[in-house]
Amino acid sequence: MIDKTKISAVIRYTLPEIDYHINALENVTRLRIYGLESMDFMKPYEKLLKDMKKIRTDLLNKYDDAVADNNKSVEPIIGEYCNDEGV
């Protein structure tokens, strides 16, 4: 049996792609359905939105650090992110 908590993936995003995801998630989390009292199904989307905003901030900080170093490195800027579960 595969331990799903140990599965990880590297996903490459450009900054505009991250912004598109954030925009879509913000629109979804603003959605309110008439007659539905519990919005528990939104929690994963809210968590993903929070994670995507953190990824965006980390990527911009990494970019700012690279610019501050006068672009000494010619390697692409790759941000690293780990969620609360350590994955």
N, C-alpha and C positions, 0 to 999 in steps of 0.2 A: 504494500500500500504506500502511496506517495504522501509524504508529509507536506501538506499544502502551505504550511507556515514557513517552510524553507525554500519555497519557489520564489525566484526574483527575476526581474527583467530590466534591461537597459532600453529606455525609450528616448529617442532623440527628438527634441522639439526646437523649433526656431522661436524667437521672441514673439513674432506675430501669431504663431500657432498657439502659444501659451495664452496670449491675449484673447484669441477666439474662444478657447476653452473656458477661460474665466468669464467672458461675456455670456456664453451660452449657459453656464452654470448659475450665474447671477439671475438670468431670466427664469430659469427653472425654479430656483429657490424663492422667487417672488410670486410664483404661481399659487393661488389659493382656489380651492375647489368648493363651490357652494354645497352645503349640506354635509361636508366631511369635517368631523370634529377633530380627529387625530391626524396630525401631519408627521407621524413617525417615519413614514416612508421617505421623507425628505432628508433624514439624518445622513445617509451615505452621500448624498449630493452636497450637503453643507460641509461635510468633512472633506470631500474631494475639492470643493471650492477653496477651503482654507489651505489645503495642501498645495494646490496650484498657485495660489497667491504667494506662498512661502517659496516655492520653486522659482517664481518670477523674481522675487526680491533677492534670493540667493544668486541667481544668474546675473542680475544687474550689478550686485555687489562684486561678483567675480570679474565682470567686465570692467567696472571702475578700478579695481585693483590692477588689472592688466594695463589699463591706460595710465595709471599712476606709475607703473614700472616702466613707462616709456616704451611699451610694446616690445620688451626685450625678447619675448618668446614669440615664435612664429606658429606655435601649435594652436589648434582651435580651442576656444574656451568651453570647457565642459563642466557644468555644475553638477554637484553631487547632492542627492537628497535621500533621506532615510525617514520613513514614516514612524509613528509611535511604536509600532510592533518590532522595530529594528530591522525591517526588510528594506 
